[in-house]
């Protein structure tokens, strides 16, 4: 058992108990003036005394032991049904019961039938053993009944009967990030859409051959595609608008805590009538398959090409460094001094530009291309500023709705995956951990003041991909929609005497090898200025990672520097060698 990420959710217990998410999500009434919609989740306690035979723990009454948790709607992208949790953190590598994995199952056009799970998920024997818990008791003896949750029945092209929770349909295809999850459950879609996009700059071009989108928030690319789909597909738009209307209608009929309910947006849509899904599920005794976590699916194709409009591209005149004003949200944000980010109980988050993004492992097949276009290109003598300052980084984040009364930093859970990056830096991470253990260094912080990109539990600087107007292919990783700037892991290292040094490690591709760079400000106890950091990153691009080939004259009166060879001992980066290289 190991954690999926370092992200922690404070409403989950820290008690060494293993839990499984078995029910989600009832919508609770808003409290006070808080804009954040709250949802109720249920976790079944797992008896894991025999790791090979996990079972649902039981109360003295024989009922399943349940834990009821209230979360922000913005946290839902991180909670697929059937996921396992331990000490506030999601776990992977666990299998329970008749769990199965099915890939690329085609769902043809058909009528999706709304059903209740109690008609398909059986209870066996005298002890009420359930295939998947639909009821149970909490520690206070309160009974929780999940048997009326909305599920859909459909059939694959091979005749497999599928039972799919409406919640998973919402999580996967509608609430793909915190912003959208909050918006769709907070208010009428058209009203919330105004808070996400610039209406005058979003829509079809006059010729009708392109759909452009300019966002007010730093949304992930998958979120932009979702918004574009909702606005270009009449059927998908109807379904998106119907989510909050359904909540209101349920409350008018006397249901104070309605379930999240939404119909698949591709069915009956003339643009896309079938869908291919990959998922983890459970074989039921009825012969049907209970779908739990849809981890891969196609994305509905748009009727016209998509263009994402970014407000500004700023190019410093002096350095000729091109810096994209928007960085694709990905990965998990890093807390202060390396602590994991903690998502706190439901509350509004502060108004502001910076968003810490929490990546979850989701895959999309056949994503439509989306070009990037800049509304304005400006030239400036001023050094570019980042939204995030290292010395102001906090542990406490939230996934709530933004409001003027909000107190938590925002965290958006994106369904867009970024994988493999952190593995490139794993050897250095282990080296730093060893040096901290030996008290050679007092502490280490990510120093991502320039184009910060969060991946896993680290925050990297993204290198500029242009010098002036010239593209630098060396600085670009990936192709097409997956193209991004090469990363540089910049670490601020505090030594026991309080002095600061800065370690620069470049992202390495196949067959590449670079020295690391270590930098020390000449002025005692001084931090590396943002302007100097920007200049060093530009030199990395100019020299294609060959630090000694650069022109360092502009920095001679500011820093001293040295190179560090990557010396390995028994396959591990030598901590002793790195220690001797500190300036």
PEURQUI-V74260 format. One record per helix or strand of 2 or more residues. SS is the DSSP state (@ for helix, = for strand). FROM is the first residue (numbers start at 0). TO is the last residue. If there is no record, write none. Layout:
# PEURQUI-V74260
ss=SS from=FROM to=TO
ss=SS from=FROM to=TO
This chain:
# PEURQUI-V74260
ss== from=1 to=2
ss== from=7 to=8
ss== from=17 to=27
ss== from=37 to=46
ss== from=54 to=55
ss== from=63 to=71
ss=@ from=72 to=77
ss== from=83 to=85
ss== from=88 to=91
ss== from=98 to=106
ss== from=112 to=115
ss=@ from=116 to=118
ss== from=122 to=123
ss== from=128 to=129
ss== from=134 to=136
ss== from=142 to=144
ss== from=149 to=154
ss== from=160 to=164
ss=@ from=165 to=172
ss=@ from=177 to=185
ss=@ from=188 to=195
ss=@ from=198 to=200
ss== from=202 to=203
ss== from=209 to=214
ss=@ from=220 to=231
ss=@ from=233 to=251
ss== from=274 to=282
ss== from=288 to=297
ss== from=304 to=315
ss== from=320 to=323
ss=@ from=335 to=337
ss== from=341 to=342
ss== from=355 to=358
ss== from=362 to=364
ss== from=369 to=379
ss=@ from=389 to=391
ss== from=395 to=397
ss== from=407 to=413
ss=@ from=420 to=423
ss=@ from=425 to=436
ss== from=440 to=445
ss== from=451 to=454
ss== from=457 to=461
ss== from=465 to=466
ss== from=469 to=470
ss=@ from=472 to=474
ss== from=475 to=476
ss=@ from=479 to=481
ss== from=483 to=484
ss== from=486 to=494
ss== from=499 to=505
ss== from=515 to=520
ss=@ from=529 to=541
ss=@ from=546 to=548
ss=@ from=552 to=554
ss== from=558 to=563
ss== from=567 to=568
ss== from=571 to=572
ss=@ from=574 to=579
